[in-house]
Amino acid sequence: MSDTGRFGAFRLSIELPLVIRAKGPLLVRGPEAFVPDAPDMAFVRYPTEHGDVPFLPGSSLKGVLRSGVEMLLRGLGERACRVTEQRERCRRTDTRCRACLLFGSVEGASVVLVEDGLPWPPGASRATQADAVRAIDEQRALRAGVGIDRQTGAVRGGALFDYEVLVGTAFHPTVRLRNPEPWQAGALAAGLDLIDRGILRIGSATTRGLGRVRIETGRLVLLCLDDESARPFAVDGLLSGPEPSGLFLRYTADDAKAVLDRWAASLRKWLGHA
């Protein structure tokens, strides 16, 4: 299906607020530091009225989700291209793999929209934001790193560096799906589960112990124009509703984690593998 067909008319949208909570040290690197006393590898920062604060880029979370969903799709016998490999990319709009249809590629737009996660929830008061900034100061730590010579196994000369980590910090991104098919919601839910289980990690130095996070969910909201388009999501996810909400019908779930678990469990069926 062309992107005009997928996005040319509104059918439904899903909004899922998340809390990504570091369970140990976490480093999402920003540009290399060139200021005095700054670590060689610093956490990426975002300008706010409270100064430059660490944040979780939506692209970082989306990239980890995509890699996990690609692995799951291949494990289920589906084709999933490797966008970093020139020979294994989807090259035609009409033959895009499921991963490209969900997360987008140069051939078409993404169903998944991932917003940057600041260290406070969307709409937080200035007092809450200030408290979060103070907490980050207490959760920040510097670590020393060293390069190892592969030949000798000894420390490589001139390879000392330091890097900044945050321990226990929570970030608050929001994930949105626009006009998703049921299998796409199931694949996203399964990808989030891989992160929550620690199978996938976020940021740098993940094989050296960094990047373990847990995922908490806020209130899931599904908006649609008619019951028919929402039925697979609402029935399999046991959503509450519908309730009128202006032009739309609204389904909700306060226990979004349970909804995601049910959607992930339905992925085989929605892919036609049941």
PALO-67870 format. One line per 10 residues: number of its first residue (from 1); for each residue x, y, z of N, C-alpha, C. Coordinates in Angstrom, 3 decimals. Last residue first. Layout:
N
NUM	X/Y/Z/X/Y/Z/X/Y/Z  ... .
REM end
This chain:
274
274	-1.001/-18.084/13.436/-1.677/-18.855/14.492/-2.154/-20.190/13.944  0.088/-16.407/11.624/0.883/-17.593/11.966/0.194/-18.477/13.010  -0.853/-13.914/10.909/-1.365/-15.067/10.171/-0.613/-16.342/10.465  -0.248/-11.789/12.443/0.642/-12.023/11.284/0.171/-13.204/10.432  -2.137/-12.107/14.417/-2.298/-10.977/13.503/-1.377/-11.085/12.295  -1.057/-14.354/15.733/-2.364/-14.429/15.080/-2.512/-13.317/14.046  1.371/-13.291/16.702/1.371/-14.442/15.789/0.055/-14.526/15.016  0.358/-11.191/18.401/1.146/-10.901/17.206/1.158/-12.066/16.231  -0.946/-11.452/20.784/-1.764/-11.625/19.573/-0.952/-11.479/18.294  0.919/-10.798/22.685/0.507/-12.204/22.607/-0.310/-12.488/21.355 .
264	0.932/-8.035/22.301/2.119/-8.820/21.948/1.768/-10.293/21.803  -1.624/-7.433/23.338/-1.316/-7.174/21.932/-0.104/-7.979/21.483  -1.249/-8.192/25.998/-2.240/-8.895/25.184/-2.003/-8.667/23.697  0.729/-6.363/26.778/0.981/-7.806/26.875/0.009/-8.590/26.005  -0.637/-3.952/26.410/0.519/-4.266/25.566/0.845/-5.747/25.608  -2.550/-4.222/28.479/-2.974/-4.111/27.079/-1.820/-4.491/26.156  -0.909/-4.196/30.727/-1.704/-5.384/30.447/-2.188/-5.388/28.996  0.072/-1.577/30.517/1.001/-2.720/30.448/0.249/-4.004/30.117  -2.075/0.130/30.962/-1.588/-0.038/29.593/-0.646/-1.229/29.458  -4.420/0.535/32.773/-3.390/-0.497/32.889/-2.854/-0.817/31.502 .
254	-6.189/2.332/31.655/-5.288/2.806/32.698/-4.144/1.821/32.912  -7.195/2.831/28.470/-6.753/1.757/29.368/-5.801/2.364/30.379  -9.832/3.792/26.167/-8.731/4.046/27.093/-8.375/2.787/27.862  -11.208/5.192/23.201/-11.008/4.018/24.043/-9.798/4.298/24.937  -13.381/7.507/21.759/-12.163/7.307/22.536/-12.252/6.017/23.339  -14.306/8.862/18.673/-14.620/7.908/19.720/-13.315/7.599/20.441  -14.357/12.390/17.697/-13.828/11.034/17.775/-14.573/10.172/18.781  -15.226/14.968/17.815/-15.452/14.244/16.574/-15.178/12.757/16.719  -15.581/14.732/21.235/-15.664/15.620/20.090/-16.032/14.837/18.842  -15.748/11.828/22.140/-14.726/12.826/22.460/-14.636/13.785/21.282 .
244	-17.707/9.205/23.507/-17.592/10.341/22.580/-16.539/11.324/23.075  -16.132/6.120/24.241/-16.792/7.301/24.753/-16.668/8.413/23.716  -16.361/2.510/23.744/-15.935/3.876/23.399/-16.751/4.952/24.113  -14.419/1.591/26.705/-15.024/2.518/25.764/-15.919/1.785/24.780  -11.337/0.048/27.481/-12.603/0.602/27.957/-13.134/1.602/26.932  -9.879/-2.867/25.918/-9.912/-1.437/26.212/-11.294/-1.020/26.712  -8.817/-5.462/25.417/-9.787/-5.222/26.480/-9.788/-3.752/26.916  -7.262/-6.108/23.269/-6.626/-5.369/24.349/-7.522/-5.098/25.531  -9.009/-7.394/21.573/-7.846/-8.140/22.030/-7.151/-7.434/23.195  -10.907/-5.237/21.330/-11.301/-6.576/21.779/-10.106/-7.332/22.331 .
234	-9.416/-3.006/20.462/-10.233/-2.918/21.666/-10.575/-4.291/22.212  -8.129/-3.861/18.128/-7.340/-3.337/19.234/-8.133/-3.382/20.532  -10.328/-4.650/16.490/-9.257/-5.607/16.846/-8.428/-5.148/18.040  -12.000/-2.163/16.488/-12.421/-3.419/17.112/-11.271/-4.373/17.424  -11.482/0.203/15.202/-10.871/0.006/16.517/-11.096/-1.381/17.084  -12.932/0.169/12.888/-11.481/0.242/12.775/-10.797/-0.060/14.098  -15.584/0.082/13.958/-15.060/-1.012/13.139/-13.536/-0.994/13.102  -16.288/2.433/15.259/-15.977/1.246/16.047/-15.269/0.170/15.240  -14.740/5.402/13.938/-15.808/4.409/13.971/-15.336/3.179/14.722  -12.624/7.086/14.363/-13.849/7.680/13.844/-15.019/6.712/13.869 .
224	-10.566/7.098/17.359/-10.978/6.594/16.045/-12.247/7.316/15.621  -7.932/6.864/19.689/-8.960/7.690/19.066/-9.295/7.133/17.694  -6.806/5.511/22.652/-7.033/5.231/21.234/-8.175/6.116/20.757  -4.457/5.813/25.171/-5.654/6.409/24.574/-5.696/6.074/23.094  -3.108/4.671/28.220/-3.196/4.488/26.774/-4.521/5.062/26.279  -1.407/6.216/30.763/-2.747/5.881/30.284/-2.765/5.816/28.761  1.925/4.890/31.005/0.854/5.767/31.434/-0.474/5.312/30.841  4.239/2.374/32.047/3.295/2.922/31.071/2.298/3.854/31.746  7.723/1.722/32.282/6.430/1.896/32.922/5.518/2.621/31.930  10.470/-0.301/31.767/9.454/0.539/31.113/8.179/0.528/31.939 .
214	13.892/-0.178/32.756/12.565/-0.763/32.870/11.563/0.225/32.281  17.201/-0.708/31.431/16.079/0.135/31.834/14.840/-0.725/32.039  20.613/-0.702/31.033/19.486/-1.514/31.497/18.389/-0.587/31.999  22.905/0.752/30.261/21.721/0.779/29.410/20.563/-0.085/29.832  26.002/-1.067/30.834/25.181/0.134/30.802/23.891/-0.119/30.025  27.571/-3.348/30.620/26.727/-3.181/31.792/25.842/-1.959/31.805  28.854/-3.593/28.270/29.693/-3.422/29.459/28.855/-3.071/30.690  27.106/-3.571/26.247/27.703/-4.871/26.558/28.622/-4.800/27.765  26.484/-0.864/26.059/25.472/-1.770/26.606/26.051/-3.142/26.941  27.746/1.559/25.364/28.423/0.594/26.237/27.449/-0.410/26.850 .
204	24.890/3.815/25.045/26.251/3.365/24.756/26.709/2.317/25.762  21.342/3.118/24.641/22.499/3.985/24.784/23.811/3.303/24.450  19.599/0.380/26.079/19.552/1.697/25.457/20.868/2.426/25.692  19.008/-3.089/25.264/19.424/-2.015/26.151/19.563/-0.722/25.353  17.086/-6.076/25.281/17.597/-4.922/24.552/17.943/-3.830/25.557  16.600/-7.607/27.489/17.190/-8.255/26.313/17.761/-7.202/25.376  15.223/-6.458/29.557/16.671/-6.328/29.556/17.357/-7.020/28.405  12.510/-6.384/29.546/13.122/-7.612/30.064/14.645/-7.513/30.129  12.034/-3.972/28.271/11.687/-4.090/29.684/12.328/-5.328/30.321  12.789/-4.620/25.642/13.540/-3.617/26.398/13.287/-3.794/27.890 .
194	10.835/-6.509/25.003/12.247/-6.886/24.944/13.116/-5.907/25.732  8.533/-4.925/25.206/8.738/-5.999/26.177/10.195/-6.470/26.183  8.779/-3.337/22.968/8.870/-2.706/24.289/9.124/-3.752/25.367  8.323/-5.339/21.039/9.611/-4.656/21.110/9.820/-3.972/22.445  5.643/-5.954/21.545/6.657/-6.987/21.759/8.050/-6.377/21.846  4.442/-3.531/20.796/4.318/-4.003/22.174/5.381/-5.052/22.485  5.075/-3.531/18.055/5.610/-2.489/18.926/5.558/-2.935/20.384  3.576/-5.767/17.259/5.032/-5.775/17.109/5.676/-4.719/17.995  0.943/-4.912/17.815/1.498/-6.085/18.486/3.007/-6.135/18.412  0.708/-2.762/16.077/0.604/-2.516/17.514/1.187/-3.689/18.291 .
184	0.947/-4.249/13.728/1.941/-3.222/14.028/1.902/-2.837/15.504  -1.254/-5.885/13.637/0.052/-6.524/13.830/1.121/-5.492/14.189  -3.359/-3.951/13.181/-3.222/-4.656/14.461/-1.840/-5.271/14.668  -2.014/-0.950/11.667/-2.699/-2.231/11.551/-2.498/-2.985/12.856  -2.356/2.526/12.567/-1.666/1.232/12.602/-2.590/0.084/12.226  -2.711/5.396/12.248/-3.325/4.433/11.340/-2.617/3.077/11.378  0.040/6.026/14.174/-0.980/6.647/13.328/-1.429/5.639/12.274  1.073/5.911/17.489/0.883/5.135/16.262/-0.218/5.801/15.458  3.471/7.333/19.695/2.188/7.418/19.009/2.208/6.537/17.765  4.951/7.616/22.851/4.935/6.904/21.571/3.531/7.017/20.988 .
174	6.767/9.893/24.787/5.443/9.423/24.374/5.568/8.780/23.001  9.182/9.774/27.504/8.780/9.928/26.098/7.335/9.482/25.895  10.622/10.547/30.115/9.181/10.458/29.866/8.847/10.706/28.384  13.045/8.994/32.295/12.697/9.864/31.173/11.270/9.551/30.733  14.748/8.815/35.384/13.572/8.448/34.594/13.339/9.484/33.500  17.809/7.544/36.787/17.037/8.638/36.201/15.860/8.099/35.383  19.532/5.629/37.773/18.187/5.726/38.332/17.321/6.826/37.767  22.326/7.378/36.940/21.890/6.160/37.622/20.513/6.392/38.238  24.167/8.408/34.149/23.086/8.716/35.081/22.576/7.400/35.647  27.618/9.094/33.360/26.449/8.215/33.400/25.422/8.785/34.361 .
164	30.298/10.185/31.347/29.238/10.550/32.288/28.109/9.527/32.209  33.725/9.181/31.165/32.390/9.314/30.598/31.373/9.506/31.712  37.158/9.511/30.136/36.112/9.463/31.158/34.759/9.681/30.497  40.036/7.611/29.076/38.964/8.569/28.828/37.991/8.493/30.006  43.131/6.441/27.763/42.304/6.755/28.923/41.240/7.782/28.545  44.980/5.813/25.853/43.586/5.431/25.610/42.705/5.631/26.836  47.703/6.076/25.993/46.934/7.211/25.509/45.463/6.940/25.320  48.374/2.633/25.443/48.855/3.962/25.804/48.010/5.067/25.205  46.176/0.157/26.498/46.776/0.818/25.359/47.156/2.240/25.741  46.780/-2.399/28.831/46.219/-1.073/28.593/46.953/-0.421/27.432 .
154	46.973/-5.691/27.296/47.345/-4.660/28.253/46.672/-3.343/27.898  46.620/-7.537/25.346/45.695/-7.589/26.470/45.992/-6.556/27.533  48.080/-7.549/23.024/48.765/-7.868/24.274/47.828/-8.062/25.456  46.167/-7.140/20.972/47.280/-8.063/20.778/47.865/-8.512/22.115  44.360/-5.212/21.748/43.851/-6.549/21.416/44.964/-7.578/21.289  44.693/-3.072/24.407/45.367/-3.548/23.202/44.937/-4.981/22.919  41.976/-1.231/25.587/42.810/-2.412/25.755/43.411/-2.817/24.409  41.248/1.958/27.003/41.318/1.079/25.847/42.297/-0.057/26.097  39.183/2.841/29.744/40.516/2.618/29.211/40.433/1.680/28.024  37.363/5.190/31.769/37.463/4.097/30.818/38.870/3.989/30.281 .
144	35.742/6.235/34.703/36.958/6.215/33.898/36.933/4.993/32.992  32.743/8.121/35.231/33.494/6.871/35.249/34.729/7.016/34.371  30.683/10.161/37.182/31.729/10.066/36.172/32.468/8.751/36.347  27.156/10.604/37.639/28.450/10.073/38.073/29.409/10.074/36.900  24.044/11.789/38.852/25.117/11.880/37.864/26.415/11.345/38.452  22.107/12.025/40.692/22.197/10.740/40.002/23.339/10.692/38.999  22.146/14.616/41.590/22.505/13.575/42.546/22.710/12.220/41.878  21.283/15.933/39.311/22.594/16.279/39.860/23.081/15.215/40.842  18.718/14.899/39.136/19.730/14.470/38.167/21.126/14.800/38.669  17.400/16.308/41.139/17.599/14.871/41.295/18.684/14.367/40.351 .
134	17.290/18.857/40.039/18.079/18.641/41.252/18.373/17.160/41.458  15.549/18.326/37.921/16.913/18.795/37.644/17.811/18.576/38.851  13.234/17.655/39.308/13.881/16.653/38.455/15.314/17.045/38.144  12.599/20.094/40.516/12.929/18.936/41.355/13.663/17.871/40.548  11.985/21.575/38.229/13.144/21.955/39.037/13.573/20.813/39.953  9.656/20.235/37.412/10.833/20.260/36.548/12.092/20.593/37.350  7.974/20.833/39.545/8.326/19.439/39.266/9.575/19.367/38.399  7.829/23.615/39.220/8.384/23.066/40.453/8.814/21.609/40.255  6.572/23.834/36.773/7.959/24.314/36.889/8.614/23.757/38.147  4.713/20.813/36.071/4.846/22.171/36.580/6.315/22.562/36.664 .
124	4.434/18.943/33.018/4.835/19.061/34.423/4.994/20.524/34.818  3.797/18.390/30.394/2.887/19.237/31.149/3.244/19.413/32.612  5.255/15.167/30.398/4.691/16.271/29.622/3.699/17.061/30.469  7.436/14.532/33.264/6.315/14.200/32.375/5.876/15.394/31.550  11.042/14.792/33.051/9.779/15.068/33.740/8.641/14.797/32.759  13.333/14.581/31.504/13.312/13.944/32.829/12.115/14.351/33.679  12.002/13.911/28.183/12.654/14.763/29.169/12.574/14.102/30.547  12.205/12.161/25.295/11.819/12.009/26.687/12.635/12.912/27.597  10.864/12.901/22.067/11.961/12.952/23.025/11.417/12.828/24.445  8.470/10.620/20.613/8.889/11.946/21.061/10.079/11.833/22.011 .
114	7.955/8.717/17.861/8.506/8.664/19.209/9.031/10.044/19.584  5.642/7.183/15.855/6.213/8.483/16.171/6.684/8.433/17.622  5.138/4.717/13.447/5.526/4.995/14.834/6.147/6.382/14.940  4.856/4.572/10.758/3.623/4.535/11.542/3.901/4.979/12.976  6.891/6.550/8.601/6.756/5.642/9.738/5.361/5.715/10.333  7.020/6.685/4.950/6.947/7.241/6.302/6.690/6.161/7.344  9.390/5.369/2.506/8.063/5.687/3.035/8.099/6.072/4.497  11.944/4.937/1.639/10.867/4.675/0.689/9.489/5.051/1.228  13.632/5.256/3.707/13.701/6.283/2.668/12.585/6.112/1.652  11.284/4.206/6.259/12.546/4.088/5.533/12.592/5.227/4.524 .
104	9.322/2.947/9.061/9.671/3.873/8.007/11.034/3.590/7.396  8.310/1.173/10.899/9.230/2.200/11.383/9.686/3.184/10.315  6.432/-0.411/9.404/6.148/0.049/10.757/7.000/1.256/11.134  7.548/-0.889/6.939/6.177/-0.391/6.984/5.841/0.174/8.358  9.995/-1.941/7.753/9.967/-0.641/7.080/8.562/-0.052/7.065  9.099/-4.381/8.817/9.825/-3.433/9.668/9.810/-2.037/9.055  7.946/-5.657/6.622/7.083/-5.216/7.712/7.786/-4.214/8.626  9.386/-4.347/3.561/9.203/-5.365/4.585/8.349/-4.795/5.715  8.048/-3.184/0.458/8.681/-2.916/1.738/8.384/-4.035/2.737  7.247/-3.177/-2.160/7.731/-4.441/-1.595/8.437/-4.216/-0.255 .
94	6.548/-0.703/-3.111/5.489/-1.715/-3.076/5.965/-3.048/-2.517  8.915/0.779/-3.082/7.827/1.153/-2.187/6.814/0.028/-2.038  12.007/-0.942/-3.066/10.809/-0.519/-3.792/9.688/-0.270/-2.802  14.060/-1.776/-1.464/14.376/-0.819/-2.517/13.153/-0.315/-3.273  15.153/-2.585/1.729/13.995/-2.566/0.839/14.217/-1.457/-0.193  18.565/-3.779/1.959/17.509/-2.794/2.188/16.325/-3.051/1.272  20.818/-5.281/1.622/19.680/-5.915/2.280/18.582/-4.922/2.630  22.955/-3.931/0.577/22.394/-5.026/-0.230/21.125/-5.613/0.365  23.610/-2.097/2.611/23.161/-1.621/1.307/22.450/-2.714/0.519  22.627/-2.191/5.872/23.330/-2.976/4.853/22.765/-2.635/3.484 .
84	20.969/-0.834/7.524/22.376/-0.431/7.528/23.203/-1.176/6.499  18.528/-2.063/7.318/18.669/-0.756/6.677/20.116/-0.279/6.656  17.694/-5.116/6.503/18.685/-4.484/7.368/19.047/-3.144/6.731  14.259/-6.299/6.415/15.517/-5.869/5.820/16.447/-5.311/6.884  12.586/-9.131/7.129/12.870/-7.808/7.683/14.227/-7.383/7.173  10.101/-11.540/6.627/11.244/-10.821/6.070/11.368/-9.460/6.745  9.245/-13.930/9.184/8.925/-12.802/8.317/10.206/-12.171/7.781  9.683/-15.873/11.079/9.665/-16.273/9.672/9.296/-15.173/8.703  10.041/-15.056/13.616/8.711/-15.576/13.283/8.577/-15.937/11.809  12.581/-14.014/13.507/12.367/-15.221/14.292/11.023/-15.869/14.022 .
74	12.049/-11.702/12.048/12.833/-12.771/11.425/12.639/-14.087/12.174  10.599/-10.327/14.036/9.966/-10.672/12.764/10.720/-11.796/12.065  12.570/-10.017/16.037/11.360/-10.798/16.296/10.691/-11.243/14.994  14.420/-8.354/14.728/14.820/-9.688/15.178/13.606/-10.579/15.418  12.795/-6.079/14.335/13.367/-6.783/13.183/13.774/-8.201/13.567  12.326/-5.348/16.983/11.205/-5.835/16.169/11.716/-6.565/14.931  14.941/-4.515/17.716/14.290/-5.635/18.387/13.148/-6.213/17.581  15.377/-2.368/15.997/16.281/-3.521/15.938/15.649/-4.739/16.608  13.276/-0.647/16.818/13.307/-1.209/15.468/14.194/-2.443/15.404  14.004/-0.008/19.451/12.752/-0.716/19.181/12.781/-1.379/17.810 .
64	16.355/1.408/18.935/16.417/0.158/19.700/15.163/-0.666/19.460  15.277/3.597/17.495/16.272/2.725/16.883/16.386/1.389/17.597  13.571/4.790/19.369/13.001/4.195/18.162/13.982/3.239/17.507  15.424/5.742/21.251/14.448/4.722/21.634/13.879/4.024/20.411  16.801/7.579/19.584/17.521/6.502/20.278/16.576/5.382/20.670  14.822/9.335/18.721/15.508/8.512/17.722/16.263/7.360/18.372  14.109/10.697/21.041/13.167/9.748/20.466/13.819/8.827/19.461  16.669/10.962/23.516/16.156/11.289/22.171/15.171/10.232/21.676  16.309/11.759/26.740/16.367/10.551/25.922/15.814/10.886/24.542  18.412/14.255/28.298/17.131/13.758/27.796/17.371/12.494/26.990 .
54	19.845/16.551/30.658/19.890/15.296/29.908/18.480/14.892/29.452  19.558/20.109/30.126/19.285/18.922/30.938/19.397/17.667/30.074  20.666/23.341/30.427/20.749/22.164/29.568/20.593/20.910/30.422  18.236/25.320/32.280/19.563/25.011/31.767/19.516/23.796/30.860  15.616/25.631/32.729/16.420/25.217/33.881/17.871/24.944/33.480  14.490/26.063/30.333/14.606/27.232/31.210/15.393/26.915/32.476  16.626/24.008/28.240/15.361/24.330/28.891/15.556/25.586/29.733  18.210/22.103/25.740/18.103/23.407/26.404/16.701/23.652/26.961  19.464/18.886/26.417/18.403/19.638/25.753/18.255/20.980/26.468  22.168/16.528/25.845/21.396/17.488/26.626/20.482/18.329/25.751 .
44	23.751/13.362/26.258/23.135/14.342/25.371/22.202/15.235/26.193  26.509/12.956/28.443/25.115/12.642/28.140/24.546/13.749/27.245  29.864/12.798/27.125/28.835/13.402/27.966/27.448/12.971/27.503  33.014/11.792/27.148/31.726/11.323/26.636/30.646/11.831/27.577  34.886/13.308/28.500/35.105/13.020/27.083/33.825/12.546/26.409  33.379/15.829/30.643/33.864/14.482/30.353/34.054/14.280/28.856  34.702/19.152/31.114/33.608/18.280/30.681/34.161/16.889/30.413  36.861/20.794/31.651/36.298/20.022/32.765/35.110/19.152/32.363  36.202/22.979/28.885/37.051/22.561/30.009/36.243/21.828/31.076  34.591/21.527/26.017/34.672/22.582/27.024/35.505/22.078/28.195 .
34	33.940/19.683/24.162/35.130/20.494/23.880/35.266/21.633/24.884  32.542/16.450/23.850/32.719/17.649/24.660/34.014/18.359/24.298  30.683/15.246/21.100/31.898/15.196/21.892/32.119/16.526/22.608  27.107/15.166/21.456/28.318/15.559/20.739/29.525/15.523/21.663  25.989/12.502/23.655/25.769/13.664/22.824/27.017/13.978/22.037  24.984/9.173/24.449/26.016/10.163/24.161/25.509/11.304/23.294  23.530/8.007/27.099/23.150/8.275/25.715/24.017/9.448/25.279  24.064/5.818/29.633/24.723/6.884/28.876/24.185/6.910/27.463  23.399/4.631/32.864/22.890/4.848/31.513/23.650/6.006/30.888  23.557/2.282/35.562/24.131/3.392/34.801/23.634/3.429/33.364 .
24	20.309/1.203/36.811/21.757/1.141/36.765/22.272/2.285/35.913  17.819/1.329/35.370/18.066/0.406/36.481/19.567/0.149/36.554  16.036/4.142/34.317/17.337/3.462/34.319/17.464/2.599/35.567  12.918/4.095/32.905/13.634/4.279/34.167/14.923/3.458/34.167  10.738/5.663/31.001/11.921/4.825/30.823/12.825/5.076/32.017  7.400/5.778/30.780/8.472/6.177/31.686/9.599/5.183/31.485  5.159/6.859/28.171/6.060/5.895/28.791/6.923/6.574/29.846  1.952/7.117/26.658/3.016/7.745/27.449/3.843/6.667/28.156  0.627/6.502/23.704/1.130/5.705/24.819/2.245/6.462/25.538  -2.060/6.666/21.503/-1.085/7.451/22.269/-0.684/6.661/23.507 .
14	-3.117/5.912/18.299/-2.882/5.381/19.635/-1.798/6.222/20.291  -5.710/6.569/15.929/-4.387/6.835/16.478/-4.323/6.267/17.886  -7.403/5.820/12.831/-7.289/5.811/14.287/-5.866/6.179/14.684  -7.854/7.044/10.267/-8.659/5.928/10.769/-8.614/5.876/12.287  -7.663/9.653/7.912/-7.515/9.263/9.317/-8.433/8.089/9.629  -6.107/9.181/4.773/-7.343/9.395/5.524/-7.130/8.909/6.950  -3.511/8.814/3.946/-4.319/9.820/3.268/-5.621/10.129/3.967  -1.880/6.839/4.902/-2.022/8.040/5.728/-2.929/9.095/5.107  -2.046/4.700/3.092/-1.902/4.437/4.523/-2.252/5.649/5.368  -2.289/5.852/0.562/-3.323/4.948/1.041/-3.264/4.724/2.538 .
4	0.064/7.276/0.528/-1.195/7.996/0.369/-2.340/7.145/0.873  1.932/5.268/0.678/1.750/6.099/1.860/0.491/6.946/1.765  0.517/2.245/-0.798/1.271/3.491/-0.842/1.036/4.285/0.435  0.841/-1.189/0.000/0.000/0.000/0.000/0.883/1.248/0.000 .
REM end
